[in-house]
Amino acid sequence: MEIQITLAEHNDIDPWMLLAEQVIPLFGPMPHFEAILGRKIAQKQAYCARIDTRNVTLIGGVLIGGSGRKHWIRWLAVSSEYRRRGVGRTLVEKAISAVPANSSIYVDTFVGGSAEADAANRFYQTCGFAPAEVWQVDDLLRQRYVRPPSVYV
């Protein structure tokens, strides 16, 4: 399986929204996601994963952001039937290559304690991210990870 990563375009919004619906049980509600996605597409900070460029089926996506020397993976999801096949790693590698080399990259994910959280935490660590602080907003606990500029995938 050859994974193709391309910049998202506005005609990718509907497939992204289908992917977002798949991950709501993991991520929780994502209010205003469609508007955020549209903005990230316009800023060229949204990447799509497909099996090949002719295939319209979106199998994963990543949103990035940041400025200066601080950048973020804002959202990363892979369709359930394509998980554990390298799609997420390929998207993270694209995100890393899209930011300046002297930047730290941050990502917030689940706090350990469930199979999904443990898998996400292991995944980011294998991509060169190290655990940082745990933070809370309302009832939501998140684990922050950081990938310093000197780490390469």
Sine and cosine of phi, psi and omega as CSV:
sin_phi,cos_phi,sin_psi,cos_psi,sin_omega,cos_omega
0.00,0.00,0.86,-0.51,0.05,-1.00
-0.99,-0.16,0.86,-0.52,-0.02,-1.00
-1.00,-0.04,0.77,-0.64,0.04,-1.00
-0.94,-0.33,0.76,-0.65,0.05,-1.00
-0.93,-0.38,0.80,-0.60,0.01,-1.00
-0.71,-0.70,0.38,-0.92,0.15,-0.99
-0.89,0.46,0.65,-0.76,0.04,-1.00
-0.95,0.30,0.48,-0.87,0.07,-1.00
-0.84,-0.55,0.24,-0.97,-0.06,-1.00
-0.87,0.49,-0.48,0.88,0.04,-1.00
-0.96,0.26,-0.02,1.00,0.09,-1.00
-1.00,0.01,-0.10,1.00,-0.10,-1.00
-0.87,0.50,-0.73,0.68,-0.01,-1.00
-0.86,0.51,-0.73,0.68,0.06,-1.00
-0.89,0.46,-0.58,0.82,0.06,-1.00
-0.89,0.45,-0.66,0.75,-0.02,-1.00
-0.91,0.42,-0.57,0.82,0.09,-1.00
-0.91,0.42,-0.66,0.75,0.06,-1.00
-0.90,0.44,-0.67,0.74,0.01,-1.00
-0.87,0.50,-0.63,0.77,0.04,-1.00
-0.88,0.48,-0.60,0.80,0.01,-1.00
-0.89,0.46,-0.55,0.83,-0.12,-0.99
-0.99,-0.17,0.02,1.00,0.05,-1.00
-0.82,0.57,-0.65,0.76,0.04,-1.00
-0.87,0.49,-0.47,0.88,0.04,-1.00
-1.00,0.07,-0.73,0.68,-0.14,-0.99
-1.00,0.03,-0.40,0.92,-0.14,-0.99
1.00,0.05,-0.01,-1.00,-0.03,-1.00
-0.86,0.52,0.59,-0.81,0.00,-1.00
-0.82,-0.58,0.97,0.26,-0.04,-1.00
-0.89,0.46,0.62,-0.79,0.06,-1.00
0.92,0.39,0.29,0.96,-0.06,-1.00
-0.86,0.50,-0.65,0.76,-0.03,-1.00
-0.88,0.47,-0.65,0.76,0.02,-1.00
-0.92,0.39,-0.66,0.75,0.03,-1.00
-0.89,0.45,-0.70,0.71,0.02,-1.00
-0.86,0.51,-0.72,0.69,0.03,-1.00
-0.85,0.53,-0.66,0.75,0.02,-1.00
-0.91,0.41,-0.68,0.73,0.00,-1.00
-0.91,0.41,-0.59,0.81,0.06,-1.00
-0.89,0.45,-0.72,0.70,0.01,-1.00
-0.89,0.46,-0.55,0.83,0.00,-1.00
-1.00,0.09,0.00,1.00,-0.05,-1.00
0.85,0.53,0.71,0.70,0.03,-1.00
-0.83,-0.56,0.44,0.90,0.02,-1.00
-0.75,-0.66,0.79,-0.61,-0.01,-1.00
-0.84,-0.55,0.63,-0.77,0.00,-1.00
-0.95,-0.30,0.56,-0.83,0.16,-0.99
-0.93,-0.37,0.74,-0.67,0.07,-1.00
-0.68,-0.74,0.28,-0.96,0.04,-1.00
-0.95,0.31,-0.61,0.80,0.18,-0.98
-0.45,-0.89,0.25,-0.97,-0.12,-0.99
-0.93,0.37,-0.33,0.94,0.03,-1.00
-0.99,0.15,-0.33,0.94,-0.05,-1.00
-0.99,0.15,0.84,-0.54,-0.01,-1.00
-0.99,0.16,-0.17,0.99,-0.04,-1.00
-0.96,0.29,0.87,-0.49,0.05,-1.00
-0.99,0.14,0.83,-0.55,-0.01,-1.00
-0.96,-0.29,-0.14,0.99,0.03,-1.00
-0.07,-1.00,0.25,-0.97,0.03,-1.00
-0.36,-0.93,0.41,-0.91,0.05,-1.00
-0.65,-0.76,0.66,-0.75,0.10,-0.99
-0.91,-0.41,0.70,-0.71,0.01,-1.00
-0.85,-0.53,0.19,-0.98,0.05,-1.00
-0.20,-0.98,0.00,-1.00,0.04,-1.00
0.85,-0.52,0.04,-1.00,0.04,-1.00
-0.37,-0.93,0.20,-0.98,-0.02,-1.00
0.85,0.53,-0.81,-0.59,-0.02,-1.00
-0.96,-0.27,0.20,0.98,0.02,-1.00
-0.84,-0.54,0.89,-0.45,0.00,-1.00
-0.78,-0.62,0.31,-0.95,-0.11,-0.99
-0.70,-0.71,0.58,-0.81,0.34,-0.94
-1.00,0.00,0.93,-0.36,-0.12,-0.99
-1.00,0.06,-0.46,0.89,-0.06,-1.00
-0.29,-0.96,0.72,-0.70,0.04,-1.00
-0.58,-0.81,0.79,-0.61,0.05,-1.00
-0.53,-0.85,0.54,-0.84,0.06,-1.00
-0.78,-0.63,0.69,-0.72,0.04,-1.00
-0.82,0.57,0.65,-0.76,-0.13,-0.99
-0.81,0.59,-0.62,0.78,-0.05,-1.00
-0.97,0.26,-0.13,0.99,0.01,-1.00
-0.91,-0.41,0.12,0.99,0.03,-1.00
-0.94,0.34,0.48,-0.88,0.01,-1.00
0.92,0.40,0.48,0.88,0.05,-1.00
-0.83,-0.56,0.21,0.98,0.04,-1.00
1.00,-0.05,0.00,1.00,-0.04,-1.00
-0.92,0.39,-0.74,0.67,0.00,-1.00
-0.87,0.49,-0.70,0.71,0.02,-1.00
-0.88,0.47,-0.66,0.75,0.01,-1.00
-0.90,0.44,-0.64,0.77,0.05,-1.00
-0.91,0.41,-0.67,0.74,0.03,-1.00
-0.90,0.43,-0.67,0.75,0.05,-1.00
-0.87,0.50,-0.64,0.76,0.05,-1.00
-0.90,0.43,-0.69,0.73,0.02,-1.00
-0.87,0.49,-0.70,0.72,-0.01,-1.00
-0.89,0.46,-0.68,0.73,-0.03,-1.00
-0.95,0.31,-0.30,0.95,-0.04,-1.00
-1.00,0.07,-0.18,0.98,0.00,-1.00
-0.95,-0.31,0.38,-0.92,0.00,-1.00
-0.85,0.53,0.60,-0.80,-0.10,-0.99
-0.88,0.48,-0.44,0.90,-0.04,-1.00
-1.00,-0.01,0.33,0.95,-0.07,-1.00
-0.99,-0.17,0.54,-0.84,0.25,-0.97
-1.00,0.06,0.59,-0.81,0.01,-1.00
-0.87,-0.50,0.74,-0.67,-0.04,-1.00
-0.91,-0.42,0.46,-0.89,0.12,-0.99
-0.52,-0.85,0.66,-0.75,0.08,-1.00
-0.95,-0.30,0.74,-0.67,-0.02,-1.00
-0.61,-0.79,-0.17,-0.99,-0.06,-1.00
-0.92,0.40,0.52,-0.86,0.18,-0.98
-0.99,0.17,0.60,-0.80,-0.03,-1.00
-0.82,0.58,0.31,-0.95,0.05,-1.00
0.76,-0.66,-0.22,0.98,0.09,-1.00
-0.78,-0.63,0.28,-0.96,0.00,-1.00
-0.86,0.51,-0.67,0.75,-0.02,-1.00
-0.91,0.41,-0.69,0.73,-0.01,-1.00
-0.91,0.42,-0.71,0.70,-0.01,-1.00
-0.89,0.46,-0.64,0.77,0.03,-1.00
-0.91,0.42,-0.70,0.72,0.01,-1.00
-0.89,0.46,-0.68,0.73,-0.01,-1.00
-0.90,0.43,-0.70,0.71,0.05,-1.00
-0.88,0.47,-0.68,0.74,-0.02,-1.00
-0.85,0.53,-0.79,0.62,-0.03,-1.00
-0.90,0.43,-0.57,0.82,0.05,-1.00
-0.90,0.43,-0.63,0.78,0.03,-1.00
-0.94,0.35,-0.28,0.96,0.06,-1.00
-1.00,-0.05,0.16,0.99,0.07,-1.00
1.00,-0.07,0.17,0.99,0.03,-1.00
-1.00,-0.03,0.56,-0.83,0.04,-1.00
-0.89,-0.46,0.58,-0.81,0.02,-1.00
-0.88,0.48,0.64,-0.77,0.09,-1.00
-0.85,-0.52,-0.68,-0.73,-0.09,-1.00
-0.97,0.23,0.40,-0.91,0.18,-0.98
-0.98,-0.19,0.72,-0.70,-0.02,-1.00
-0.72,-0.69,0.28,-0.96,-0.08,-1.00
-0.69,-0.72,0.69,-0.73,0.17,-0.99
-0.80,-0.60,0.87,-0.50,-0.11,-0.99
0.81,0.58,-0.84,-0.54,-0.01,-1.00
-0.99,-0.12,0.11,0.99,-0.11,-0.99
-0.99,-0.15,0.89,-0.45,0.10,-1.00
-1.00,-0.08,0.67,-0.74,0.02,-1.00
-0.72,-0.69,0.54,-0.84,0.10,-0.99
-0.97,-0.24,0.83,-0.56,0.07,-1.00
-1.00,-0.04,0.65,-0.76,0.10,-1.00
-0.85,-0.52,0.50,-0.87,0.03,-1.00
-0.73,-0.68,0.62,-0.79,0.09,-1.00
-0.87,-0.49,0.97,-0.26,-0.04,-1.00
-0.93,0.36,0.30,-0.95,-0.08,-1.00
-0.87,0.50,-0.39,0.92,-0.08,-1.00
-1.00,0.08,0.01,1.00,-0.06,-1.00
-0.99,-0.15,0.71,-0.70,0.01,-1.00
-0.85,-0.52,0.62,-0.79,0.05,-1.00
-0.99,0.17,0.00,0.00,0.00,0.00
